[in-house]
Amino acid sequence: MHTLTIKAVITADHTLTVPVPADVLPGVHQVTVMIEEAPLAPEPGSLMDWPAHDAALVDPRNTFRREDLYGDDGR
């Protein structure tokens, strides 16, 4: 029997994602889950602190094709 103290992610659609150590064998296991009343505060510098960024191209006309970047001579 393993006793794990780990951090898990619960998404907006109420799905729980839990990483387990490599020594836990694949298969069906009985798992007991205890959830604290309030979510943990993000650790300083964690990815949860990073702001979201719009990943769209600056100008949709830019394709960044090789021909556009290097011209006709291939350089």
N, C-alpha and C positions, 0 to 999 in steps of 0.2 A: 504494500500500500504506500502511495506517495502522498505527502502533504505538501501542497504548493501554495506559495504566496506570490501571486503574479498580478500584473495589471492587464485588464482586458478592455476591449472597446465595445460599447453598446451604441449602435447606430440609431438614427431617427426612426427606422422601421422596426426597432426593438429586437435587433439581431445581436447576439453576443458572440464576439470573436475572441478566442482564448488560445494563445500559443502554449504549447506543452514541450517539455524537454525531450530530447532525442531518445532517451531511454524508456519512454512510455511506448509500449507496443501498439501498433495499429489494431483496430477492432472495436468491439462494443464494450464500453466501460460504464460503470455506475459512477456518476459524478454528483457531488453535493456542492451547491453554489450558495454562498452567503454574500449579499451585496450590502455595502455600507449605505446609510441613509442619503448622504450627499456625495456627488462626484468628487474625485480628487482634483485639486488645483493642478494646472499644468506645471511641469517642471520648468524652471527658467532655461530658455534656449531650446525648448522642445519644438518640434514641428507644429504643434498646436498653436504656438505663439505667432507663427509666421502669417502675414496677411495674404489673402488670396490675390492672385494676379490674373489679369485678362491675358490669355495667351494668343490672342488674335494677331495677325500680321499688322504691322504699322500701316501699310498701304496694301489693300487687297490686290492691287495690280502687280505687286512684286511677287514673282514666282520663285526666285532664287534657283532657276535652272542653270545648269553648268554653262550653257551657251550665253546666258545673260550675265553671268559673273565673269567669265573669262574671255568672251569675244570669239571671233572666228578662228583664231590661231590656237585655241585650246589652252592658253595660259592665262 
